[in-house]
Amino acid sequence: MKVVALTLFCLLISVNEAKVFEKCELAALLKQHGLDGYHGISLADWICTAYHESKYESSAVGPPNTDGSQDYGVFQINSRYWCDNQQGETANGCRISCSAFTNDDITDDIECAKTVVRDPQGMDAWVAWKNHCKGKDLSEWTAGCSL
């Protein structure tokens, strides 16, 4: 019985493990879902942003922000404006639960990111993009990827 319990415990742990994408794997996936050039934003901008927001980790959840909101998923999408985490006021602009951004299927993350960049702030909605990617040579972010 102990072996069965231990096996189940290990399975539960492995199910909850985060997917950490490789740079080129993520780049190919984002390109496949139409982010390369979406709303005038380069694929390199998206890859740079995802790296500095989550280190490409699908299950990333940021610590509480000063307004009490949190950020979720590979793009660290904010709960105050874009998703509902059941923990406070939200505009829920993407009409989705924040927990949907913490699994290995990032299709919904990508669709919400498209919504975010159509907002007047555009990529400036991501502090990591403003601080690490904006106005910089980003060629390294897709270098070596067969796209």
N, C-alpha and C positions, 0 to 999 in steps of 0.2 A: 504494500500500500504506500509506503514511503517513497518508493521509486516512481510510482504513478504520480504522486503529488509533486515530487521534484520535477518530473518531466513536464507536467502541466505548468508549473511555475516558470520553467525555462522557456516554454512556448509562449507564455504571456509576455515575458520580457522581450523575446525576439519580435513579437508582433508590435510592441510599442517602441522598438528602436527606430530612430530617425533615419531617414534616407538622406545621406549627404551626397549631393550630385557632384560629379566631376565637372570641371569647367566646360569642356567641349560637349559632354553629354547634355548639360543644361542648355548650352547655346543651340544645339541641334533641336532640342525640344521646343525652345522658345521660337526658333525660326519656323518650325513645323506648325506652330500655333499662330503664326502671323505677327510676331512682335518685331521682326527685323524691318525697320522703317515705319513701324506703326506710329501714326500721328507725328511723323518726322523724326522719330527717335531711333538711333542706331542700336543694333544688337549688342554692340560693345557697351553702350550705356546701360542696357538692362543687365548684362553680366557683371559689370563693375558694381552696379547698385546691389544686386543680389549678394555678391560677395561681401560687401561692406555692411549690409543689413543683417545677413544670417549665416555667412560663410557657406552658402548653398544648402543649408539644412532645412528640410521640409517641415520639421516639427518645431522649429524655433518659436519660442514665445518670449518676448522681451519683458523686462521688469516694468512695473507700473510707471507711467509717465507722470509729470507733475500735475496733470489734470485728472489722474486716476485711470486713464485709458491704457490699453496695452497694444502691442504690435504682434502680428501673427504670420507665421509661414516664411517661405523663402524670400518674399519681398517685404516682410514685416508690415503688413497692412493693418492700419490703425482702427481700433474698435470705436473710437468716438465718431468717426466719420463714415467708415466703409463697411463694418460688419458688426454683428451683435454678439457680445460675450456674456450677456445676461448679468452684467455687473455695473450698470449705470446708463446714463443717457447716451444715445447714439442716433446718428442720422441714418445709419445702415444703408448707405448709398449703393452698395452692391446687393442688398437684399439677401443676406446670407449669414449664417452663424460663423463666428470667428473660428470655431473648432474645425470647420471645413478646410481651413488653410493649413492645418497641421498634419495632414496625411501625405502619403507618397504621391498621390495623384494631384499634380499641381495645375490641372486644367482650370479649376475654379479660381485659383490664385491669378493665373494669367488673364482670365476674363475680367476679374476685378481690377487688376493693374491697368487694363485697357480703359476701364471706366475712370480710374483715378487720373490718368494722364489727359483725359478729355476735359477734366475740371480746369478752371482757369489757372490754377497753380502749376499744372503739368508735372514735370519731373521734380520741380521744387518741393512737391509734397514729401519727397524723401530727403531728409536731412543728410543721410549718407551720400546721396548723389551730389548734393550741393557741396559737401565738404571734400569729397574724394574723387568725383568723376567730372563734374561740370567744368567745361572749358579746357579739359586736359586731353592729351594724346592718349586715346584709349585702344590703340591698335594691339597692344599686348593682350587685351582681354579676349580676343578671338584668334590670336596668333596660334598656329599649329592645329587649329580645328579644321576638319574637312567639311566645309559648309558649301 
